[in-house]
Amino acid sequence: MNLYCGVGNAETDIDSQQLRELLEGALAKLGPRHRVLAVPPDQSREHSRAGELTNIAWKHYGDCMKAILPALGTHTPMRADQLTRMFGDIPQNLFHVHNWRTDVETLGEVPAEFIYEQSEGKLSYPWPAQVNRLIAGGEFDLILSLGQVVPHEVIGMANFTKNILVGTGGRDGINRSHYLGAVYGMERIMGRAENPVRSVLNYAADRFLRHLPIVYVLTVVARRAAGGLAVRGLFIGDDSECFHRAAELSLQVNFEMLDKPIKKAVVYLDPHEFHSTWLGNKAVYRTRMALADDAELIILAPGVKEFGEDNAIDALIRKYGYRGTPATLAAVEADPELAGDLSAAAHLIHGSSEGRFRITWCPGHLTQREVESVGFIYEDLATMLARYNPSTLKHGYNQIDGEEVFFIANPGLGLWAHRNRFAKED
């Protein structure tokens, strides 16, 4: 097994030219390839620099780059303008759309006994290792899996085998992995490279993906103290070493441990990246361990127009709302439709404060009635943008009219916790 590139530390700032040189150097070590598939993230991971890296790989391989499959998971397919914004001048006929409900093959199955063990007896079902048919077909001599390692609510640390087995996975695989993470406890998982969901995916990868020529291209991206984003690391390899090295660095630069809990947080969601609460609830996931009891979380969301990226999931969110774990588990028991879409059930758990703090949504395109119907508080976006202007607020604590407010410009880039809560969940 090989590590082709392992560059980065907490002070590294890799520019575009260096990214190109490092990726091309790693690809050269692989030797000639004639049928290449790239599997990058979608626009919800635009800051990963995976779009730029995919473009570099396309120019490196030329006509040998046969297809690009954004790892959509359950997300909405990318529009033409989003593809151009993220991937530049790559011909759009190279891009394929992953349909998580229909476009998959099952390569094998993780036994129910293993799920029972990993969930500490809470769940007992088999887990199917499902991937897109392009990957399962075996027609490529290189599959480049590109993306960013960052703390994540379902898998602890994003990417690596998740990009293939969830990003291009099928209905049952996505549903059951998300539900496992939710039932086991999100706050026991976030920021941890090893956890029950990761163990299930690694079990499947070790047994069912070994025959595939997958090489992982992983970035670590963090906010600069002076503003803007920096690529702190680039790790390229065909086994777990590149992931673990990236995860170790990500914890150093993406995880912010606070000495005291936050009483009021304001989170801004970039309209190019966040169009739904399905994605935008990262504002809830990534801050929940930093929020005090009875804190207020205000989410400024000018681009949010829906709850779910998928019509069926959107309908389930509207039906059941973010009512907390007991209510969601009861709904799963009572409603076969929700039981059949366990990723939706997991999301309803993840997006709830469990009654511990208040969540105020300020969306650009959802009505007050819609927001309040799912259990959130509503405030007018224009009014709240005037009070909490993202262009003038600095990251971290701000004083606004004598009130202390903690501001986060992009929740997808980090994880926040205060010491007592993280220690309690450790």
N, C-alpha and C positions, 0 to 999 in steps of 0.2 A: 504494500500500500504506500501511497506517495503523498508528500506535501510539496507542491510545486511553487508555492509562494507563501511566505509567512512574515509579513511586514507590518509593523505598527506598535505604538505604545500610546500612553495618554497624552503625549505632547506632539505626536506625529500629525502632519497636515499634508496629505497627499494631493497634489494638484492634478489637473487633467492630463498633462503630459506624462507625469509619473504613473498615473493609472494605466495609460496606454502602454508604456514601456513594461510595467510589471505584468499586465495581462498578456501582452504579446510574448514576453519572455517565458511565461508559464505555458502558453499554447505551443510555443516552439519545442518545449520539452516533451510534449505529447507526441510529436512526430506528425506526419501527414495524416489528414482525415478527409474523407470524401463525401460523407453524408452526415451533416451536423444538424442537430436540433437544439435550439436555445429555449430554456424555460425560465423566463424572468418573472417578476411580480407585475401587478397591474398598477394603475395610477395611484392606488391607495398607498403604495410604497415608492412614490416618485422620488423621495429624498434619499433613497437607498443608493443612488447613482447606477442602479442596474440597467437603466435605459441607456446610459452612456456606455457602459461596459458591453451591452449587447450590440451596440453600434460598432464598437471597436472589433468585436468578434466577427461581425458580419463582414467588415472590411478586410479582416485578416483572412477569412475563408473564402470570400467571394462567392462564386456559384456553388461551392460546396456547402454553404449554409442553405439547407433545403427547407427549413420551417422554423417558425417561432411560435411558441405556445405560451401566452401569458397564463400564469398560475392563478386563475380567477377564484378557485374555490367556489363559494356560493355567490360571488359578486357579479354585478351587471357587466356584460361584455363592453370592452373599450370602444369608444367612438373614434372616428377617423382623426378628429382634431386632438383627442387625447393621445393616440398613438404617435402622431407627429410631435406633440409637445414633449413626450417622454423619450421616444426612440429616434427622433430626428428624421434623416432622409432614407431610412430603410424602406424598400418597396412594401406597400401594405398588402400585396398579394402573398407575402411570405407569412403573414400572421394567421393563425388558426384560433377559433373560439372554443374554449373548453365548456362543455355542457355537463355539469356535475350530476344531472339526473339521468342522462341517456348515453353519454359518450365515453363509457368506461369499460374496463375488463377487470375481473377479479383474478389476481395472481395466486392467492392462497389465503389462509385464514389463521389468525391468532386464536388459540382455544379459549373458551369461556373460563376455564380454570385459571388462566393467566390474568384475565381481566379481574376475576374475583380476588386474586391475590393482590394485584396492584391497587385495587379500589378499597382494600381493607374490608372486604366482605360486603360492600355496598351494592355492587353490580355483578351480574353474571350473564354475559352474553359473548358470543364469538365476535371477533373484529375482522372484517374483510379487508385485505390489502388490495385496494382498487386504484388504478391509474388510468389516465387517458389512453385511448387506443393507439394513438401515435407512439406513445412510449412503449406500450405493451407489444406492439408489432415487431419490434426488434430490427427495424430496417436502418437504424442509424449506427454509425461507428463512433459517435461521440454525442452525449447528451450533456449540455452545459446547464447546470442548475444555478441560476444567479439570484442574489438577494442580499438582504441585510440581516445581521444578527442584532437583536434588540430585545429587551424584556417584553414578554408576551403573556396575555391572560389565559390562553388555553394550553400552551406548550412550555411555559416557563421562559424560554428563550427562543425567539422566532428562527425559522429557517432550518437548514440542513435537510434531513429526511422529510420534514413537514412540507417543504416546497413541492415535493413530488407526491407524497401520499395523501396530503390534504389539499394542497393547491391545485393538483390535477386529479384529486380523488373523486369518489362517487358518493352518492346519497348516504348509504349506510356507513361507510367509513368516516365521512365527515360528521354525520350525526352522532355516532357512538363515541368518537374521540372527544368531541366537544362536550358531550354529556358526562363522560368520565371525568373530565377536568372540572366541570361545574359541581358535580356531586362530591368529588374528592375535596374540593375547596380551592377556589381561585387564589386566595391569599396564602395558601400553602404551596402554590406552584410558581407564581410570578417571580421572575428573577433567578430561578433555579434551573440550571442546565439539565439536571437529572430529576425526574419526577415520574409519576405513573404514566402520563400520556406519552412522554418521551420514551419511556421503556417499551410501551406497546409499539410505537413506530419503529424503534430500533430493532425490536424482535422481528417485525415484518420485513424491514430492510435487509437484515442479516440473512433471512431465509428466502426472500422472494425478489430482491432487487440485485443480488450479487452478479447475475449474468448480464446486467445492463451496464454500458460504458458511461456511467455518470461521473462527472467531475463537478465539484461544488466551487462556486466563485462567490465568496462571502465578504461583504463590507461591514465595517463598524463606523457609524457616522454619529457625530456629536455636535452640540452647539458650542461655538467659540465664545469665550468670555466677552470679546469685543463685539459680538454679533455675527450672524451668519453661521453656516455649517461647515464642518471640516470632516474629511475622511480620515479617521484615526487609524484604520487598519484595513489591509486586504489579505485575505487568506484563501488559498486555492489548493484543493486536494481531492483525493478520491476516497477518503475515509474520515473517521470522527476527529482526527487530530486538528484539522483546520477549523472544525466547528468549535471544539473545546477551547482552542486558543482565541477564537473570535469571541466566544461567550465570556471568557475571562476578562478580555479587554472591554467588552461592552459593559460589564458590571462596574468597571472602573470609571467609565465616561458617561454612561447613560442612567445610572442609578444614583439618585440624590437622596441621601439620608438626612433627615431634618431633626434638629434637637427638640423641637416642640411641634405639636399638631397644628394644622392650619385651621383657622376658624372661618375664613372666607377665601375661596379660590375662584379665579376667573380663568377660563380656558377658551382659547380662540381656535376655531376649526377653519382651515384654509378652504375656500369654496372650490378650488381646483381638485382637492383631495377628498373632501367629505360631503356626500350628498344624502346620507341616510343616518338614522340613529344606529343602524347595524354597524356602521364604521365609526360614527361620531361618538359612540359610547366609550371609546378609548379614553375620553375625558373622565369617565367614571372609573373605568378599570384601573387606569394608571395612577390615579390620585387617591383612591379609596383608603389605602393604608397610611396616607399622610393626613387625612381629614379627621378633625376632632369630632366627638359625639355632638350632634346638633349643629354641625358646621353647615355652611351653605356653599354649594358648588354651582357656579353660573357658567353656562355653556353658550358662547357666542357662535352662532352657526349660520352664516349668511347663505351657504349653498345647500342646506338640508331641506329636502322636499318630500321625503318618504321615511318610513320606518325600516322596511326590509329591502334589500337589493333584489330579492326574488319575490314575485307576486304572491306566491303561496305563503312564504314566511311573513311578508308584510301583513297579510290578512290575519295570521295567527298572532302577531304582535298587537294588532288593533283589537283582536278579540280578548286576549288575556292580559295585556299590559305588563308593566314591570312591578309585580306585586310582592316579590320576595321568594325565597326558596320554598317555604312550606306550601304556599299557594300554588306555585309552579309544579311542585312534585305531585300535589293533589290533582292538578289539571291533567298531568301526564297519565295518571292512573285512570282518570275519568273519561278522557277524550282520545280515541284511537288516532284521530288526525294529528294531534300534538305529539302523541307517542310515536307516530310515524315520521316526525320531523324533529328529532331530538336536538339538532343544532339550534333550532328556534327556542326550544325549552332552555337549553344552556344559556343562550343569549339573554333570555328574560331573567335568569338568575344573575348573570354577570352584570346586567344593567340596572339592577335594583340596589338601593342603599341598604336594604333589609331594615328600613326604618331608622337607621342610625344617623343619617345626615340628609339634608334637603338637596334636591336636584332641580335646578331651574334651567329650562331650555329656552333659548331665544333664537328660533329658527327663521330663516328667510322665507320659507315657502310652506310651512305648516301652520294651521290655524290654532287659536287658543283652545278651541273645543277638541281638536285632534290631540294636542299635547296633553291636556288635562285628562283625556279619556284613557290614556295609558299609564297614568299615575304620576306624571311629572308636574311641576309648577311651570307656568308660562309667564314670560315677560316679553314686551315688545322689543324687537331687535334694535330699531333705530334709537330708542330711548336708552337702552343699555350700552350701545356703542358710543353714545355721547358721554355717558358716565364713565365707561371703562374703555377708553380708546386704545386699541391694540398697537397703533403706531407710536404712541407716546409712553406706554407702559414698558417697564423693563422686566426681564425675567426675574422671578422671585418676588420678594416683598416690596410693596409700594404703599405710600400713604395717600389716600384719596379722601378728601374732606374729613380728615381726622380718623379715618378707618384704615386698618391694616388689611391689605389684599395681596394674596399670592397669585402672580400671573404666570401662565404657561402659554406660549405661543403655538406649540404643536405637541399634543400629548403622545403622538405616535413615536416620538424620539426618545422617550425616557420612561422611568418609573420613579415614583416618589413615595417615601414612607417616613414615619417618625419612629425613633428608635424603640420605644416601648411596644408599639404595635407589631413591628417586624420581628422583634425578639420573641413576642408572645406566639407568633405564628410559625416560628422557626422549628 
